[in-house]
């Protein structure tokens, strides 16, 4: 009988996708580092990449900044420079 299915938190998935978007390591290297299958990384990346155009289209309500600024702060907190939206 196979082992239990692993469940990953949203924070873990975001960390993996963030690393994959940096493109400084191959999917195989990331899969080894995070102990997940390379196909799983691709599946987690897909909705993020599909949502990117929407990020550039809409504004964050009541903030005056773009949704891209909010997205960048979420996925790249250490490199998030102020962006005039």
N, C-alpha and C positions, 0 to 999 in steps of 0.2 A: 504494500500500500504506500502511496506517495505521502510525503510530508504535508504539513499544513501550508496553505497559501500565505504568503507574506503580504502584509498590508503596509503601505508607506504613507507617511504623513504628507500633507501639502507642503510643509516646510522642506522636507527631504526632497520631494520632487522638484521644487523650485530651485534648490541648491544644485541638483543634478542638471536641470535644464540650463541654469545660469552657467555652469561649467561647460556644457556642450555648446552654448552660444559663443563662448569666448574663442573657440576653435584653436586652442593651443595644444589640445590633446585629441587623439583619434577616439572614435566611439569605443573601440576595443579597450583602449587604455582607461577611459572613463568607466566602462562596464566593470573592469577589474578593480578599479579604485573604489567604486560604490557598491560592488557585488550585486549588480543587476545585469540582465541580458541587454546587449546592444539594441535589440529591437524595442525593448521597453523604453529606452532613452528616446528613441525616435518617436514612439507613440506619445510620450509625455511632451516632446517638443512640438509636435504637430499643432495642437490647439493654440499654443503660444504664438507660433508663426502665423497661423490663420487669423488670429485676433489683432495682429500688428496694424493692418491698414485702418481698422476702426480706432485704434489708439490715436492715430494722427488726425482723424476726422473730427472727433468730438472734443469738447472742452470739459474740464472737471467743474461741475456745478458749484458756484459760490466761491471758487478759489481764484479765478482769474488766470490760473496756469493751464497748460495743456494737459491732456490725458497722458501724453508721452512723458511729461515730467514726472507724473505720478508713477507711471510704469517703470521709468528708469530708476527712480528712488526705490521701488520695490525690488527690482531684479539686480540692480547694481548700486547698492547703497554706498559702497566705499568710493565709487567714482562719480557719484551724482553731483555734477556741478550745476549751479543755478542756470536754468535755461529761461530766457525771456520768451514768454508765450504770448 
